[in-house]
Amino acid sequence: MLILFLDLIERLLKEDYDMGPARVLTFITVRAALALALAFAISLLIGPWVIRRLAALKAGQVIRHSRGDNAVDLAAMHGAKAGTPTMGGLLMLFSLLLPALLLCRLNNIHFILLLTMTFGYGALGFWDDYLKIVRKHHGGVSPWRKIAVQGALAVVLAFTLYAGDWGVYYHPADASGYPFLMLPFFKYLYLPLGLFFIPFVVLVLLATSNAVNLTDGLDGLAIGISIANIAAFLIVAYLMSRADFSRYLYVPYIPGGGEMVVFLAALLGSSLGFLWFNAPKAEVFMGDTGSMMLGGAIGTTAVLLKQEMLLLVIGGMFVIEELSVVLQVCCFKLTGTRIFRMSPLHHHYEKLGMPESKIIIRFWLVSWILSMAGLAMLKLR
């Protein structure tokens, strides 16, 4: 919004008018830094009030009680956390909105899609949290209904990119458009997807949003991993929005992609602000509002950057957590036995007696290592 205002002033006066110090606001790096700082500051400013309001509304976390002879009761592990305010994802959404609207170009297609998907998935998570709180039960939106809404949002993204001729994407091999898959370690090897691009995007968004949701089980775990992922994709977005860097790295050049950098910086600032209150011992949980929002934002970013394969590395910790659940369920249904003492994986380590803080920090470290490995893969072509 601010950038569009400055552009308008410049045109009204005259094209070569010197905006003076205000011109620094047109620089991507300056706007990104301001967005991060502003989102973080807003989080710290409104965080205590949001937590008090959630507590006053009795929006407390409901701890799931598992059933079955071999099942583990989560209440025995996390019973002391029952009643902690949840729906803390609202804090991230509130602190993200103003910097994004103020410092991003509102007519940029990347910004529009990122904002729509982030708040769309956040709204779905809010609906799920609301039902859990009202019913005083861990069951919120039914799984199939949740998948249907997640899929519908993903179809909107996929169809917009597939059908729209935005002129925003240029391929190093002189191809253009989104319906293809970049393969790692190759400069000019790309897999055309055609119409399969639409279900592929649905798969990416479903997997990412649910992976973050599954990982949100310990104080600061999901948000810490998300911060590493967002920071990595912020760097990737900056490199791909620069023609010189994209040419050097043999990755696609995305004109206007710098608005993703500013948006991700605001998201990073809001996430850091949320971690301030979510670090052990958590004063507030993100709930599905936050986990769905983060998953939608990260998955959408990977699709817009055509780095879906890189997401498997940068978001490797989320992938591992999700795979642990899939393997556990499949193994139990096929053999009646369990691979892990409990899934997702972080609960397995809890059952082994590892302190919660140690699990969280080690998962953070692995996530940062994977994020750096993903960045290194950009040059390994």
Summary of the structure (lengths in Angstrom):
residues: 381
radius of gyration: 21.2
end to end distance: 38.0
largest distance: 76.5
contacts: 1340
relative contact order: 0.15
helix: 69%
strand: 3%
